[in-house]
Amino acid sequence: MDYKTLFLNHIHLPIDFKVNNLQDLSIVMKAVQVYVPLNNLEILDQTWGEITKENVIQKVLIEKTGGLCMHLNLVLLYFMQEIGLDCFQVKVLPSEKNAHLNIKYHIFNVLNYHDGKQYIVDVASGASSTLTPLEIGGGEELVVQGINGTLCRCKSNDNNDGTWLFECKFTPESDWACSYHFDLTPIGYKEINQSQYDVANDNVKFLLNRRPLVYRLSVDSDNNIDGGIALTAGSLTETKKVKVKKSVNGTQEFNYYLNNLLNHNGSHEIKPCYTAPVTQGDDIAKMFD
């Protein structure tokens, strides 16, 4: 099966689906975030391996176990390249402007579109992900909505030094805040693999290397994005117009939700350390909950 067919089948779009404009690309971005779960289970299991195109296709599209930002954004990158779009990947800068120290490991796509503009195309930032390509440097007046309307709105601002700020606010009343700081230096597999290694081996324990997190967007009966679903070792949270949170008790229940609600075709053992009190790094959880 060719890559395009494999990819579109996995995200439940017709194999003859065409991307003729940015609105069509937005449909693809939404579908990826619904059907490909963002998760860190291989990091916790220490079963992660080298990232290559073949390995990412096997993990995400054949085994159907989702992955981290580098996996989700890579499968989208391959699709965009397959259909002739000019795109590349960048890595967030290690910067005090980032919302959390460990967001410096985040990797996402940049699209050079034929309108002469560049766009962020990121499907792996949890509730901070935009649902359409976001123009880089579009100005204060350009705001792209994220999930649930005003739950998250995002923009990209010039930092006046050749770098950019990806900013969000999660409610109409909150202030704009920088989620991540980046420049437009293209990266390759060397940097991508280093980022995965750093997530797994950072001696500063944080959300993505100490306890399970599985996240995807959800849709309503008309197939419109209506919120998100987050699964952890101890809870299942569905956030739509209201947030509904319930307890998860042990490995069997975790894996039931993992397979039946989170679109993850694998399993994971829940260890006692996963439910220990949290003392550091919790602020990153707001991106997923």
N, C-alpha and C positions, 0 to 999 in steps of 0.2 A: 504494500500500500504506500502511495506517495505521501510526502510529509503534509501537504495541504489537506488531503483527505483525512489523514490520521488526526490532525489538529482540529479540524472543523467537526469531525465526529465526536471528539472528546468534549468539546464545548457546546454540543447540541445545536450547531448551525448547519444549514443545508450545504452539501458539498459543492453546490454551484453558487454559493454566496460570493458576491463581488464587493470589493472595497473600492467604491468610486469617489469617495469624499471622506472628510473627517467624521461626518455623522455615521457613516458605515463603519469606520474604524472604532468609533465609540461603542457600537453594538458588539464588536469583537471584544473590546476591553471589559465590558460588563459581563459578557458570557464567561470570559476567563475567570473573573473574580467570583462568579457563582459556582462554576463547576470544577475549579482547580483550587484546592484548599491550601492556604498559606499555613505552614506548620514547621516545627522544629524537631520532629520525632526522631529523625536520623541523627541529629546532633546529640540528643540525649542518649540514644542507644549506642552511639559511637560506631554507627554502621555507614556513615557518610564516606564517600570516595571521591576520586578525582572528577572534576567537572569537565566533560567533553560534550560535543553535540550528541554523539551516540548515547552517552550515559544519561544525559538529560531527557532525551526522547524516551529511552527505556523507562526511566523513573516516573516521569510525569505523564506521558501519553500511553504507555503500554501497561506498566504496573499500576498506574493511576494512584499515586501516593502524594501528589502535590510537592511542596517543598518551600524553601526560603525564597527571598526576593530574587536571588540570582537564577533560580530554577524557573520561577514563574515568568519573569521578564525575559529570560532567554527563549522560552518556547514562543513567546509573542514576537520577539526579535526575529527568530527564524521564519515565522509566518510572514512578517512584514517584508523581509528580504526576499522570500519566495515569490511574493506578488509584485516585486520590483520597487519597493519603497526604499529610500535612502535613509538608513538609520544606524545608530551605534549606541554603545553603552557607556555610562559614566558612573563614577563612584563618588559618594558624598565625601566632602572634605572633613578631616579631623579638625573640628572647630568648636569654639565656645559658643557659637551661635546655634549649634544644633540643640534640639529639644532634649536630647539625652546623649550622654557620652558615647553609647554604643551604636547610635544611628550612623556613626561614621563608617559602618560596614555596609550600609545600604547601597544597592546597585539598581539603576533603572535605565530606561531607554530614552534616547533623544531622536526625534524625527526631523530630518531636513525635508520639508514639504515643498511641493512645486510652486507654492505661493510665495516662496522666498523667505518664509518664516521657519523658526525652529520651535518644536513642541516637546514638552515632557509627556511621555507615554509610559505610565507607571501603574502596574496592576498588583503591587505587593506592598502597599503602605497601610493595609487595614482600613479603618474608618477614615483615614486621611487621604486615601486614594481618590483622585478625580475620576469621574465617569466618562470624561471626554479628554482628548488631547488638550494640554494646557500650553498656550503660547508663552514662550520664554521672553520676558521683557514686554509683555502686553500692556503694562502700565497699570496704574492704580484703578482705572475704571474697568479693567478686564477681570472679571471674577468667574470662575468655573465652579459650578456646584458639585459637591460630592454626594454621598448617600443621604437619603432622607431629607432632601431639600436643604434647609438651613442648618442641619446637624453639623455639616462640615462644608465650608467654602474655601477654596484654595486660589492662590495667585502666586506669580513668580516675579520678584522684584530685583532690579539691578542693585548690587551692593557697592557700586561705584569704584570697583577695583578689578573688574574682569570676572567677578564671581556673582553668584545669584542666590536668592533666598526663596525657598518654597514655604509659603506662609499659609496658615489655616486659622479659622475660628470655628468652634464647635457649636456655638449658639449665637443668635443675633445680638445678645447682650455682651458677649465676651470680646476681648481685644484680639486683634491680629497677633499671632505669635509665629516665630520661625520654627518650622518642623525640621528642615534640614538646609544646609549651606553647601553649595556645589559650584564647580566650574564645568567647562565643556571640553575637558581633556578626554579623548576616547580611551577606553581600556580594552584589554583582551583577556584571554583565559588565564594568563599569569596572575593578573590582579583579581580576577573573579575567584580563582582557587585560593588566593591568599586571604581574601575576605571571608570565605567559608571557613578556612583554617582558624582565622582570628576569632570568629564567632564561637567556634567549638572550644578554643583554648584560652580565651581571655580570662585572666585571673581575677578580673572584676566580675563577679557573678551577677547576671542580670536576667531579664525575663526569658530571652531566647536560648540560654544555655544552662538553665537550672531546673525548669519545670515545664510540663507540656503546655503548648498553646496551639490550637487549630482554629482557623478562622476562614469564613467565606461570607460573601454577600448572599442575601435571600431575595426572592422575587414573589410578587403577588400573583393572583389568578390570571392577570393579563400579561404576565411576564415582565412587569416593571420592577426595578429595584425598589425594595421597600424597607431594607435594613440589613442587619448582619447577625451572624451566629458565631459565638465564641465558645469553644470547649476547652476546659482546663482539667486538671486532675480532680478538682473538687466541685466544679460547677459547669452548668450549661446556661449560657446567657443569650437570649434572643432579644435584640434591640430593634424595634420598629417605631411606631409612634410612642410606645411605652416600652420600658425594659422589663423583661420577665426572666428571673433567675431562679434556677432550681439546683439542688444538690446532685452530685454524681458520686456514687458509692462504689469504689473499687474498679478493678480492671475490666470485669465483664460488662458493667454498665457503661464505662468509658468507651469500650470498643463497639458497643451497640450504637451509641450516638456517633462515633467516629465513622462507622460504615453507613449508617442509615440517614444521618442528617448532615454530615460534613463532607460527603463525597470522597472519602479516603478509603482506598481498597486494601488497607493493611491492619495491623494490630499493634498494641503497645501495652507494656506492663506498667501499672501504676505502683510506684514505690513510696514507702512512708516519707521519704525526704521531700517529695513533691508537695506535700500538704503542710510542711513546717511553716511557722510564722514568717512572713516576709518583712525584711528590714531594709532592703536596698534595691533600687532600680525599678520600683513599682510605677513610677510616673510614665514609663513607656507603655504601660498597659492601656492607657486611655486611647491609644491608636486602634485598639481592637475591641474595645468594650463600649 
